Amino acid sequence: MQKKKKFSRESLVTMTELVLPNDTNTLNNLMGGRLMHWMDIVSAIAAQKHSNRIVVTASADSISFGNPIQLGNVVTLRAHVTRAFNSSMEVHIMVSAEDIPSGKKVDTNRAFFTFVAVDQSGRPIDVPEVVPETEEEKELYASALRRRQLRLVLAKRMKPEEATELRSIFYPDEALATAEADTKAKK
């Protein structure tokens, strides 16, 4: 049976929050933990939209904190599924902050979260494949396998020598030789 496919854009979720005093630290900047909570929510919704299933957070990584988000800023979080692997999905999150009175808007954060779709018993269940359309979606899709392999190697669930996509970054000559050998074998 052929696996169902869905476009990356079908999982797009936009969430908007206002930074209130209870969300800030002593410098009146948004606390990182609060932002990560919002990221988890927006990315979980994106994963649910893609899989039409209950999802659980498997990992949160590559969270960058580029610019502080200040009290009173309006925060926009955008998330979409970049790639699916059997039961897991990688979700890319972009965050921006806007100071409404000044009209100043700045990109502040980005991250990749991984979710696993589960059935009612909590067992992993297959999810649709992702079909990227735009150049950005295609780049995120292509690099998702490297990020996944890195996560698995760091979690000791994959041996480094098995991470072929990841190795191609550090050993490009080896990757080229493998590609050439594959081409010759097909002839």
GIDAGI-V213476 format. One line per field, one symbol per residue. ss: DSSP state (H for helix, E for strand, - for the rest). psi: psi as a letter, one per 40 degrees, with the letter a starting at -180 (. if undefined). A space follows every 10 residues. Layout:
ss: ???
psi: ???
This chain:
ss: ----EEEHHH H-EEEEEE-- HHHE----EE -HHHHHHHHH HHHHHHHHHH H--EEEEEEE EEEEE----E ---EEEEEEE EEEEE--EEE EEEEEEEEE- ---EEEEEEE EEEEEEEE-- ---E----EE E---HHHHHH HHHHHHHHHH HHHH-----H HH-HHHHHHH -HHHHHHHHH HHHHHH-
psi: hhiiiiidde ehhhhhihhi deeiaeefih hddddddddd dddddddddd efihiihdih ifhigdiihi heihhhhhii hdiigceihh hhhhhiihhd deehhihdii ihihihhiad eehiiiiiih hididddddd ddeddddddd ddddefeiid eegddddddd gddddddddd dddddd.
